[in-house]
Amino acid sequence: MLQAQPRSHLGTPTLTLIVWAAAAVAALVIWGGYCHTAAAADGIPTRRPNIILIVADDLGYGDLGCYGQKAIETPNLDRLAAQGMRFTQFYAGSTVCAPSRCVLMTGLHTGHCHIRGNGGVALEDEHVTVAEVLKQQGYATGLVGKWGLGNEGTTGMPTRQGFDFFFGYLNQGHAHNYYPSYLIRTESRVKLQNVVPNEGPNGQGVSSNKAQYSPDVMYPEIGRFIDQHRDRPFFLYLAYTLPHANNEAGQHGMETPDYGIYANKDWPDPIKGHAAMVSRLDYEVGLIIDQLQKLGIDRDTLVLFTSDNGPHREGGNDPTFHDSSGPLRGIKRDLYEGGIRVPLIASWPGHIRPGRTSDHLGYFADVLPTLADLAGAEVPEPCDGISFLPTLLGRAGEQRQHDFLYWEFYEAGGAQAVRAGDWKAIRRPAFTGSIELYNLADDLGEQHNVAEKHPQIEAEMARRMEQSHTPSNLWKVRGRKRPQPTATP
């Protein structure tokens, strides 16, 4: 933290000045590091900043224009990046939905967190979320979109994990359907006009009557929340389902009301659908930014935009058609870079200098300590993350660095991964397989396994995998091949 400068030119302070100084010191203690860092650009603010955290679903590193996309139009997100900071080495918490969001909310990586796979497990009372940390600091907290960390009636419901308001999907299976028969408001079902003939127990299915598109139903709640809380600090988590597929709809799973500007493209329909979903997401982000500006609170609001994992090959989508992974290898369900490296855009006019690109190495576990730092809150322990607020504010010399990042995955035999500096290690199957080693500085596409050439680095990466994994009875590797019994004569 910066130190207050002496004010010798004021002469002998009067009682009024002493009282003022005491109040100022108290305010600085309350505001923590944020007040000092913000003062460099705009002077000490009158309140803590609003925070809008936007998370796309299955959006690839290469799906945005500002990350190299040429065919899909994302002018609003490109504008957001131009007026703020674009990160090039930021990672999701996992390569699938629920564990990635658990890392995001709790600050614990997948070797430590409670939800390490898509299995219907709920957060419990003792787990501390970003929303709880910010709520304790006086923030109004809201969530619109997809939760995935606790179903109806469980301790994991968002309104039992620090959110004052929730509207959307609780279950990731339910969130597949863009035309659901209901959504959840707070803890009650809100019936929609859509008809789902073979609706599953968690609301998943394919609608026969597609009357209300869920992003269109949810967006007004976003605008309403921002408007209602314009005069107090708020945390709004926007967990979009775009551009995820409806897995139950097979090759017709890229559900969108129309293909928009891509309708006449000579592309397969699922590709048009994917592009339309990305551009629809971009359009809504533009509406949010416009609303902040119209209300005059854009300079009081930090906006973060990212994705929960890499691009998907579901609902008929082909992630190679528009290079959704960019220069990276792999997609969703891989621990190669394409499965976990994601966009991160940060905008806070007057505080984050525009047009910046950062190669700071970070991941979802860092979001909780960063937002706690911003709000002047203590970071709950344990926490695997590190605040990247110094990077956002252009103070690279104050930025702590990770020794390494860690992931583990439990499907199809499982996998583990470690990123340390330029080195990336992957072990498949998890816990028992051999280690692949890549130097990302000269092999970003992870094409050349150099483990045999660097046995000491391979051994160190194996050690880090072992020290990062805390066993959990809830999570066992699925799909691991079992030895076949020997036939008896």
C-alpha positions in Angstrom: 0.0 0.0 0.0 1.1 3.5 -0.7 1.9 5.6 2.4 0.1 8.9 3.1 2.3 11.9 2.4 3.0 14.6 5.1 1.0 17.8 4.8 3.5 20.2 6.4 2.1 23.2 4.6 -1.1 23.1 6.7 0.7 24.3 9.8 -0.4 23.3 13.3 -3.5 21.2 12.8 -6.7 22.4 14.5 -9.1 20.0 16.3 -11.2 19.9 13.1 -8.2 18.8 11.0 -7.3 16.2 13.6 -10.8 14.7 13.4 -10.7 14.9 9.6 -7.3 13.1 9.6 -8.6 10.4 11.9 -11.6 9.8 9.7 -9.4 9.7 6.6 -7.1 7.1 8.2 -10.1 5.0 9.2 -11.4 5.2 5.7 -8.1 4.0 4.2 -8.1 1.0 6.6 -11.6 0.1 5.5 -11.0 0.6 1.8 -7.7 -1.3 1.9 -5.4 -1.4 -1.2 -8.2 -0.3 -3.6 -8.4 3.3 -2.4 -4.7 3.9 -2.8 -4.5 2.3 -6.2 -7.6 4.1 -7.5 -6.3 7.4 -6.2 -3.5 7.4 -8.7 -6.0 7.8 -11.5 -9.1 9.5 -10.1 -8.5 10.4 -6.5 -10.0 8.5 -3.5 -13.4 7.2 -4.6 -16.5 7.7 -2.5 -17.4 4.0 -2.5 -16.1 0.6 -3.4 -16.4 -0.3 -7.1 -19.2 -2.3 -8.6 -18.1 -5.6 -10.0 -19.7 -7.4 -13.0 -18.2 -10.9 -13.7 -19.3 -12.3 -17.1 -18.6 -15.9 -17.8 -19.4 -17.4 -21.2 -20.1 -21.2 -21.5 -17.8 -23.2 -23.8 -16.4 -20.1 -25.5 -13.0 -20.8 -27.0 -9.7 -18.8 -26.7 -10.0 -18.0 -30.5 -13.7 -17.2 -30.6 -13.4 -13.4 -30.2 -12.1 -10.8 -32.7 -9.7 -9.4 -30.1 -8.2 -12.9 -29.8 -7.8 -13.4 -33.5 -11.2 -14.5 -34.7 -11.9 -13.4 -38.3 -15.4 -14.8 -39.2 -17.5 -14.3 -36.1 -18.2 -10.6 -35.3 -17.7 -9.5 -31.7 -17.5 -5.7 -31.8 -18.6 -5.0 -28.3 -16.2 -7.4 -26.6 -13.4 -6.1 -28.9 -14.3 -2.5 -27.8 -14.2 -3.7 -24.1 -10.7 -5.1 -24.7 -9.6 -1.9 -26.4 -10.7 0.3 -23.5 -9.2 -2.1 -20.9 -6.8 -5.0 -20.6 -6.7 -8.3 -22.5 -5.0 -11.3 -20.8 -3.2 -13.9 -23.0 -2.2 -16.4 -20.3 -5.3 -16.8 -18.2 -6.9 -20.2 -17.4 -10.2 -21.6 -16.5 -10.6 -23.6 -13.3 -11.3 -26.8 -15.2 -12.1 -28.1 -18.7 -15.8 -28.7 -17.9 -18.5 -26.7 -16.3 -19.1 -27.5 -12.7 -15.6 -27.8 -11.4 -14.5 -24.7 -13.3 -17.2 -22.7 -11.6 -16.4 -24.2 -8.2 -12.8 -23.0 -8.6 -14.1 -19.6 -9.6 -16.4 -19.2 -6.7 -14.2 -20.7 -3.9 -10.6 -19.9 -4.9 -9.6 -23.5 -4.6 -8.1 -25.5 -7.6 -9.5 -28.9 -8.6 -7.0 -30.8 -6.3 -8.6 -29.1 -3.3 -12.1 -27.9 -4.1 -15.3 -29.7 -3.3 -16.7 -30.1 -6.8 -14.2 -31.6 -9.2 -16.5 -32.9 -11.9 -19.9 -32.7 -13.4 -21.6 -35.0 -11.0 -24.5 -33.2 -9.2 -22.5 -32.5 -6.0 -23.5 -29.3 -4.1 -21.5 -26.8 -2.2 -21.9 -27.1 1.6 -22.4 -24.6 4.3 -18.8 -24.4 5.3 -17.7 -23.5 1.7 -17.0 -19.8 1.3 -17.8 -18.1 -2.0 -16.9 -14.9 -3.7 -20.4 -13.7 -3.1 -20.2 -14.3 0.6 -16.9 -12.4 0.9 -18.3 -9.4 -1.0 -21.7 -9.5 0.8 -19.8 -9.2 4.1 -18.3 -5.9 2.7 -21.8 -4.5 2.1 -22.2 -5.5 -1.6 -25.6 -6.3 -3.1 -25.0 -9.7 -4.8 -26.8 -11.1 -7.8 -26.5 -14.0 -10.2 -28.2 -14.3 -13.5 -27.6 -17.4 -15.7 -26.2 -20.9 -14.9 -25.1 -21.9 -11.5 -24.2 -25.6 -11.5 -23.0 -25.9 -7.9 -26.2 -27.1 -6.1 -29.7 -28.2 -7.1 -33.1 -27.3 -5.7 -33.3 -27.8 -1.9 -29.6 -28.2 -1.3 -27.1 -26.2 0.6 -25.5 -25.3 -2.7 -28.2 -23.1 -4.0 -26.8 -19.6 -4.8 -29.1 -17.9 -2.3 -27.6 -20.1 0.4 -24.0 -19.3 -0.8 -24.0 -15.5 -0.6 -26.3 -14.3 -3.4 -29.2 -12.0 -2.5 -30.8 -12.6 -5.9 -30.7 -15.4 -8.4 -32.5 -16.0 -11.7 -31.6 -18.8 -14.1 -30.6 -22.4 -14.2 -29.4 -24.4 -11.1 -28.4 -27.6 -12.9 -26.1 -27.8 -15.8 -28.3 -30.4 -17.5 -31.2 -28.1 -17.3 -29.1 -25.3 -18.7 -28.6 -27.3 -22.0 -32.1 -26.4 -23.0 -32.5 -22.9 -24.3 -36.3 -23.3 -24.3 -36.9 -24.7 -20.8 -40.3 -25.2 -19.3 -39.2 -23.2 -16.2 -36.3 -21.2 -14.7 -35.5 -20.6 -11.0 -36.0 -17.2 -9.3 -34.4 -17.2 -5.9 -35.5 -20.7 -4.8 -38.8 -21.1 -6.7 -39.7 -22.2 -10.2 -41.0 -19.7 -12.7 -43.0 -21.4 -15.4 -42.3 -20.5 -19.0 -44.4 -21.0 -22.1 -42.1 -23.6 -23.6 -43.2 -27.3 -23.7 -40.6 -30.0 -23.0 -42.3 -33.4 -23.7 -39.7 -35.7 -22.3 -38.3 -33.5 -19.6 -35.6 -35.1 -17.4 -35.6 -35.0 -13.6 -33.3 -32.0 -13.7 -35.2 -30.1 -16.4 -33.1 -31.3 -19.4 -34.7 -32.1 -22.7 -35.7 -30.7 -26.1 -38.7 -28.4 -26.4 -41.5 -29.0 -28.9 -43.0 -25.5 -28.4 -40.2 -22.9 -28.5 -41.9 -19.8 -27.3 -39.4 -18.1 -25.0 -35.6 -18.1 -25.5 -33.9 -18.2 -22.1 -31.3 -15.5 -22.8 -34.1 -13.2 -23.8 -36.0 -14.0 -20.6 -33.0 -13.5 -18.4 -31.6 -10.3 -19.9 -34.2 -7.9 -18.4 -33.2 -9.2 -14.9 -29.7 -8.0 -15.6 -30.7 -4.5 -16.5 -33.1 -4.4 -13.6 -30.5 -5.4 -11.0 -28.0 -2.8 -12.3 -30.6 -0.1 -12.2 -31.9 -1.0 -8.7 -28.4 -1.0 -7.2 -26.9 2.0 -9.1 -26.4 3.8 -5.8 -24.6 1.2 -3.8 -21.8 -1.3 -4.5 -22.9 -4.4 -6.2 -21.5 -7.7 -7.4 -23.3 -9.1 -10.4 -22.2 -12.6 -11.7 -23.5 -13.2 -15.2 -23.1 -16.9 -16.0 -24.3 -17.0 -19.6 -25.1 -20.4 -21.3 -24.1 -19.0 -24.7 -22.6 -20.6 -26.8 -23.1 -24.1 -25.1 -25.1 -26.7 -27.0 -28.2 -28.5 -26.0 -26.6 -31.9 -25.8 -30.0 -33.7 -25.7 -30.8 -32.2 -29.2 -28.0 -34.0 -31.0 -27.0 -32.4 -34.3 -29.6 -29.7 -33.8 -28.3 -28.6 -30.4 -27.0 -25.1 -31.4 -30.3 -23.6 -30.3 -30.9 -20.0 -31.4 -34.0 -18.2 -32.6 -32.3 -17.2 -35.8 -28.9 -17.1 -37.5 -28.8 -13.4 -37.7 -26.0 -11.9 -39.9 -24.8 -15.5 -40.6 -28.1 -16.7 -42.1 -26.8 -16.5 -45.7 -23.4 -17.9 -45.1 -22.4 -21.1 -46.9 -21.8 -22.8 -43.5 -23.4 -25.9 -41.9 -26.4 -24.9 -39.7 -24.7 -25.8 -36.4 -21.8 -23.5 -37.4 -24.2 -20.7 -38.2 -25.8 -21.3 -34.8 -22.5 -21.2 -32.9 -21.5 -17.9 -34.6 -25.0 -16.4 -33.9 -24.8 -17.4 -30.3 -21.4 -15.8 -29.9 -22.6 -12.6 -31.5 -25.7 -12.6 -29.4 -23.6 -12.8 -26.3 -21.5 -9.9 -27.6 -24.6 -7.9 -28.3 -25.8 -8.3 -24.7 -22.4 -7.3 -23.3 -22.7 -4.1 -25.4 -26.1 -3.4 -23.9 -24.6 -3.8 -20.4 -21.8 -1.4 -21.1 -24.2 1.1 -22.6 -26.4 0.9 -19.5 -23.4 1.6 -17.2 -22.5 4.6 -19.3 -26.1 6.0 -19.3 -26.3 5.6 -15.5 -23.0 7.3 -15.1 -21.5 4.4 -13.2 -19.1 3.0 -15.8 -16.1 4.5 -14.1 -17.3 3.0 -10.8 -17.6 -0.5 -12.3 -15.0 -3.2 -13.0 -16.2 -5.6 -15.7 -14.5 -8.9 -16.2 -15.3 -11.2 -19.1 -14.1 -14.8 -19.5 -15.2 -18.4 -20.3 -15.6 -21.5 -18.2 -13.5 -23.7 -20.5 -12.5 -24.3 -24.1 -14.8 -24.7 -27.1 -17.1 -27.7 -27.6 -17.8 -30.3 -30.2 -21.4 -30.9 -29.3 -24.8 -30.1 -30.9 -23.3 -30.5 -34.3 -20.6 -27.8 -33.7 -17.1 -28.2 -35.2 -14.6 -26.0 -33.2 -12.1 -26.3 -36.0 -14.3 -24.6 -38.6 -13.5 -21.1 -37.2 -10.4 -22.0 -35.2 -12.2 -21.6 -31.9 -9.1 -22.8 -30.0 -6.9 -20.3 -31.9 -3.3 -21.6 -32.0 -3.9 -24.0 -29.1 -4.2 -27.7 -29.0 -7.4 -29.3 -27.7 -10.9 -28.4 -26.8 -13.3 -28.9 -23.9 -12.5 -32.0 -21.8 -8.8 -31.7 -22.6 -6.2 -30.4 -20.3 -4.2 -29.2 -23.3 -4.1 -25.5 -23.7 -7.3 -25.4 -25.9 -9.3 -26.9 -23.1 -8.4 -24.6 -20.3 -6.7 -21.4 -21.6 -9.5 -18.8 -22.0 -10.0 -15.1 -22.8 -10.0 -12.6 -20.0 -10.9 -9.0 -20.6 -10.9 -6.5 -17.8 -12.3 -3.0 -18.2 -12.5 -0.2 -15.5 -12.4 3.2 -17.2 -10.2 5.7 -15.4 -8.4 2.9 -13.4 -7.3 0.3 -16.0 -5.3 1.9 -18.7 -6.9 1.3 -22.1 -5.4 -0.9 -24.9 -3.2 -3.0 -22.6 -2.3 -6.6 -23.1 -1.0 -8.7 -20.2 0.9 -12.0 -20.2 0.4 -12.4 -16.5 -0.1 -16.0 -15.6 -3.3 -16.6 -13.7 -6.5 -18.7 -13.4 -10.0 -18.8 -11.9 -8.7 -19.4 -8.4 -7.3 -15.8 -8.5 -10.7 -14.2 -9.0 -11.8 -14.5 -5.3 -8.6 -12.9 -3.8 -8.6 -10.2 -6.5 -12.2 -9.2 -5.8 -11.5 -9.4 -2.0 -8.5 -7.2 -2.5 -10.6 -4.7 -4.5 -13.3 -4.7 -1.7 -10.9 -4.4 1.2 -11.9 -7.9 2.5 -9.8 -10.6 4.0 -9.2 -13.6 1.8 -10.7 -16.8 3.4 -8.3 -19.6 4.1 -7.4 -21.9 2.5 -7.1 -20.3 -0.9 -5.0 -21.3 -3.9 -5.4 -18.0 -5.7 -3.3 -14.8 -5.8 -4.8 -11.3 -6.3 -4.0 -9.9 -9.7 -5.3 -6.4 -8.8 -1.7 -4.9 -9.1 -1.6 -6.1 -12.8 -5.0 -4.6 -13.5 -3.8 -1.3 -12.1 -0.5 -1.3 -13.9 1.7 -2.0 -10.9 3.6 -5.0 -12.2 6.4 -4.6 -9.6 3.9 -5.3 -6.8 2.4 -8.4 -8.5 3.0 -11.7 -6.8 3.5 -14.7 -9.1 2.4 -18.3 -8.9 5.0 -21.0 -8.6 2.7 -23.2 -10.6 -1.0 -23.8 -11.6 -2.7 -27.2 -11.2 -5.7 -29.0 -12.7 -7.1 -32.5 -12.4 -9.9 -34.0 -14.4 -12.0 -37.2 -13.7 -13.6 -38.3 -17.0 -12.3 -40.8 -19.6 -9.5 -42.1 -17.5 -8.7 -38.7 -16.0 -5.8 -36.3 -16.4 -3.6 -34.0 -14.4 -1.8 -30.8 -15.6 0.7 -28.4 -14.2 1.8 -25.0 -15.6 5.1 -23.7 -14.2 6.7 -20.8 -16.0 7.0 -21.8 -19.6 6.7 -25.5 -18.8 3.4 -27.5 -19.1 3.1 -31.1 -18.0 0.1 -33.4 -18.6 -0.3 -36.8 -17.1 -2.8 -39.3 -18.6 -4.4 -41.4 -17.1 -4.5 -39.3 -14.0 -2.3 -40.4 -11.1 -0.7 -43.4 -12.9 0.1 -42.4 -16.5 3.3 -41.1 -18.0 4.0 -37.4 -18.1 4.0 -35.3 -21.3 6.2 -32.2 -21.1 5.9 -29.1 -23.3 7.8 -25.8 -23.4 5.0 -23.4 -24.3 7.5 -20.6 -25.1 8.5 -22.3 -28.4 5.7 -24.9 -28.6 2.4 -23.2 -27.9 0.5 -25.9 -29.8 1.9 -28.6 -27.6 3.2 -30.7 -30.5 6.6 -31.8 -29.1 6.7 -33.9 -26.0 10.2 -33.3 -24.5 9.9 -35.3 -21.3 12.7 -37.6 -22.2 15.0 -34.7 -22.8 14.3 -33.1 -19.4 14.0 -35.8 -16.8 14.6 -33.5 -13.8 11.8 -31.1 -14.9 9.5 -34.1 -15.5 10.2 -35.3 -12.0 9.6 -31.9 -10.5 6.2 -31.7 -12.3 5.3 -35.1 -11.0 6.1 -34.0 -7.5 3.9 -30.9 -7.9 1.0 -33.0 -9.1 1.4 -35.2 -6.0 1.6 -32.3 -3.6 -1.4 -30.6 -5.1 -3.9 -33.5 -4.9 -6.0 -34.0 -1.8 -8.0 -37.2 -2.1 -11.7 -37.0 -2.0 -14.2 -39.8 -1.6 -16.6 -38.0 -3.9 -14.3 -38.1 -6.9 -12.9 -41.2 -8.5 -11.6 -41.4 -12.1 -14.4 -42.5 -14.4 -13.7 -44.6 -17.5 -10.4 -46.0 -16.4 -9.8 -49.4 -18.0 -9.9 -52.3 -15.7 -7.6 -55.3 -16.2 -9.4 -58.1 -17.9 -9.6 -61.4 -15.9 -7.4 -64.2 -17.3 -9.5 -66.8 -19.1 -9.5 -70.3 -17.4 -9.1 -73.3 -19.6 
